[in-house]
C-alpha cells in the first residue's frame, strides 16, 4: 500500500463529528416541520437546526454526555448525546 493510500485510510474517520437525531412531533404524532432545535451542553449550545418535513433535525456536536433539547427557545427534554431524542409538543 502506498504512503498516500495509508494517509487516505487514516483520514477517513477523522472528519466525522458526532451527531444526535432529534425528532419533534405534535401530540397527535404528526411531525413538527420547520421548528428550531438547539442542543445544549455544559460547554455551550449547538447552532440551531430546523426540522425537516418528517420533524427530524440531525445536529452535529463535539460534546458528549447529558444534553438538553430546546425547541423554539423552550427547554423540552434531556438525553445522552450523541443519541436520539423524541420531543412531543404540547
Phi and psi restraints in degrees (value plus and minus 20) as a CYANA .aco file:
   2 UNK   PHI     -91.2   -51.2
   2 UNK   PSI     141.8   181.8
   3 UNK   PHI     -81.2   -41.2
   3 UNK   PSI     -59.3   -19.3
   4 UNK   PHI     -83.5   -43.5
   4 UNK   PSI     -60.4   -20.4
   5 UNK   PHI     -84.6   -44.6
   5 UNK   PSI     -60.0   -20.0
   6 UNK   PHI     -84.4   -44.4
   6 UNK   PSI     -65.2   -25.2
   7 UNK   PHI     -80.7   -40.7
   7 UNK   PSI     -63.2   -23.2
   8 UNK   PHI     -82.3   -42.3
   8 UNK   PSI     -61.7   -21.7
   9 UNK   PHI     -82.5   -42.5
   9 UNK   PSI     -63.7   -23.7
  10 UNK   PHI     -88.1   -48.1
  10 UNK   PSI     -48.3    -8.3
  11 UNK   PHI    -103.2   -63.2
  11 UNK   PSI     -34.6     5.4
  12 UNK   PHI     -71.8   -31.8
  12 UNK   PSI     -68.9   -28.9
  13 UNK   PHI    -111.6   -71.6
  13 UNK   PSI     -20.7    19.3
  14 UNK   PHI     -86.1   -46.1
  14 UNK   PSI     -57.5   -17.5
  15 UNK   PHI    -110.8   -70.8
  15 UNK   PSI     -19.3    20.7
  16 UNK   PHI     -98.0   -58.0
  16 UNK   PSI     104.6   144.6
  17 UNK   PHI    -123.5   -83.5
  17 UNK   PSI     117.6   157.6
  18 UNK   PHI     -78.0   -38.0
  18 UNK   PSI     128.6   168.6
  19 UNK   PHI    -158.7  -118.7
  19 UNK   PSI     131.3   171.3
  20 UNK   PHI    -140.0  -100.0
  20 UNK   PSI     126.5   166.5
  21 UNK   PHI    -126.0   -86.0
  21 UNK   PSI     102.0   142.0
  22 UNK   PHI    -132.6   -92.6
  22 UNK   PSI     104.1   144.1
  23 UNK   PHI    -129.4   -89.4
  23 UNK   PSI     102.1   142.1
  24 UNK   PHI    -134.0   -94.0
  24 UNK   PSI     107.8   147.8
  25 UNK   PHI    -156.8  -116.8
  25 UNK   PSI     140.2   180.2
  26 UNK   PHI    -104.2   -64.2
  26 UNK   PSI     149.1   189.1
  27 UNK   PHI     -75.0   -35.0
  27 UNK   PSI     -53.8   -13.8
  28 UNK   PHI    -100.4   -60.4
  28 UNK   PSI     -18.3    21.7
  29 UNK   PHI      71.1   111.1
  29 UNK   PSI     -25.0    15.0
  30 UNK   PHI     -94.8   -54.8
  30 UNK   PSI     128.7   168.7
  31 UNK   PHI     -88.3   -48.3
  31 UNK   PSI     122.4   162.4
  32 UNK   PHI    -112.4   -72.4
  32 UNK   PSI      84.1   124.1
  33 UNK   PHI    -107.5   -67.5
  33 UNK   PSI     120.3   160.3
  34 UNK   PHI      50.1    90.1
  34 UNK   PSI       2.9    42.9
  35 UNK   PHI    -112.6   -72.6
  35 UNK   PSI     128.8   168.8
  36 UNK   PHI    -101.9   -61.9
  36 UNK   PSI     106.7   146.7
  37 UNK   PHI    -144.9  -104.9
  37 UNK   PSI     113.2   153.2
  38 UNK   PHI    -152.8  -112.8
  38 UNK   PSI     122.7   162.7
  39 UNK   PHI    -130.7   -90.7
  39 UNK   PSI     110.6   150.6
  40 UNK   PHI    -131.1   -91.1
  40 UNK   PSI     117.1   157.1
  41 UNK   PHI    -143.1  -103.1
  41 UNK   PSI     149.6   189.6
  42 UNK   PHI     -75.9   -35.9
  42 UNK   PSI     -57.1   -17.1
  43 UNK   PHI     -98.2   -58.2
  43 UNK   PSI     -29.6    10.4
  44 UNK   PHI     122.7   162.7
  44 UNK   PSI    -189.8  -149.8
  45 UNK   PHI    -133.1   -93.1
  45 UNK   PSI     131.3   171.3
  46 UNK   PHI     -98.9   -58.9
  46 UNK   PSI     141.4   181.4
  47 UNK   PHI     -85.4   -45.4
  47 UNK   PSI     133.4   173.4
  48 UNK   PHI     -87.5   -47.5
  48 UNK   PSI     126.2   166.2
  49 UNK   PHI    -150.6  -110.6
  49 UNK   PSI     121.0   161.0
  50 UNK   PHI    -121.2   -81.2
  50 UNK   PSI     120.7   160.7
  51 UNK   PHI     -85.6   -45.6
  51 UNK   PSI     129.9   169.9
  52 UNK   PHI    -105.5   -65.5
  52 UNK   PSI    -189.4  -149.4
  53 UNK   PHI     -83.9   -43.9
  53 UNK   PSI     -38.5     1.5
  54 UNK   PHI    -116.9   -76.9
  54 UNK   PSI     -13.1    26.9
  55 UNK   PHI      57.0    97.0
  55 UNK   PSI       0.2    40.2
  56 UNK   PHI    -129.1   -89.1
  56 UNK   PSI     113.9   153.9
  57 UNK   PHI    -145.2  -105.2
  57 UNK   PSI     105.2   145.2
  58 UNK   PHI    -124.2   -84.2
  58 UNK   PSI      98.6   138.6
  59 UNK   PHI    -136.3   -96.3
  59 UNK   PSI     100.7   140.7
  60 UNK   PHI    -103.6   -63.6
  60 UNK   PSI     123.0   163.0
  61 UNK   PHI    -177.7  -137.7
  61 UNK   PSI     133.3   173.3
  62 UNK   PHI    -113.2   -73.2
  62 UNK   PSI     -46.6    -6.6
  63 UNK   PHI     -95.8   -55.8
  63 UNK   PSI     136.0   176.0
  64 UNK   PHI    -154.1  -114.1
  64 UNK   PSI     146.7   186.7
  65 UNK   PHI      86.0   126.0
  65 UNK   PSI    -176.1  -136.1
  66 UNK   PHI     -86.7   -46.7
  66 UNK   PSI     111.0   151.0
  67 UNK   PHI    -155.3  -115.3
  67 UNK   PSI     134.4   174.4
  68 UNK   PHI    -135.5   -95.5
  68 UNK   PSI     120.6   160.6
  69 UNK   PHI    -120.6   -80.6
  69 UNK   PSI     110.8   150.8
  70 UNK   PHI    -136.1   -96.1
  70 UNK   PSI     107.5   147.5
  71 UNK   PHI    -137.1   -97.1
  71 UNK   PSI     102.2   142.2
  72 UNK   PHI      27.5    67.5
  72 UNK   PSI      29.4    69.4
  73 UNK   PHI      52.5    92.5
  73 UNK   PSI     -11.5    28.5
  74 UNK   PHI    -136.6   -96.6
  74 UNK   PSI     107.8   147.8
  75 UNK   PHI     -87.5   -47.5
  75 UNK   PSI     112.5   152.5
  76 UNK   PHI    -139.1   -99.1
  76 UNK   PSI     -74.8   -34.8
  77 UNK   PHI    -161.5  -121.5
  77 UNK   PSI     143.8   183.8
  78 UNK   PHI    -141.3  -101.3
  78 UNK   PSI     128.4   168.4
  79 UNK   PHI    -175.4  -135.4
  79 UNK   PSI     151.8   191.8
  80 UNK   PHI    -114.5   -74.5
  80 UNK   PSI     102.1   142.1
  81 UNK   PHI    -128.2   -88.2
  81 UNK   PSI     126.4   166.4
  82 UNK   PHI     -91.8   -51.8
  82 UNK   PSI     130.6   170.6
  83 UNK   PHI     158.5   198.5
  83 UNK   PSI    -176.5  -136.5
  84 UNK   PHI    -149.6  -109.6
  84 UNK   PSI     121.3   161.3
  85 UNK   PHI    -161.6  -121.6
  85 UNK   PSI     115.8   155.8
  86 UNK   PHI    -127.8   -87.8
  86 UNK   PSI     107.8   147.8
  87 UNK   PHI    -135.6   -95.6
  87 UNK   PSI     106.5   146.5
  88 UNK   PHI    -127.7   -87.7
  88 UNK   PSI     102.1   142.1
  89 UNK   PHI    -100.4   -60.4
  89 UNK   PSI     122.7   162.7
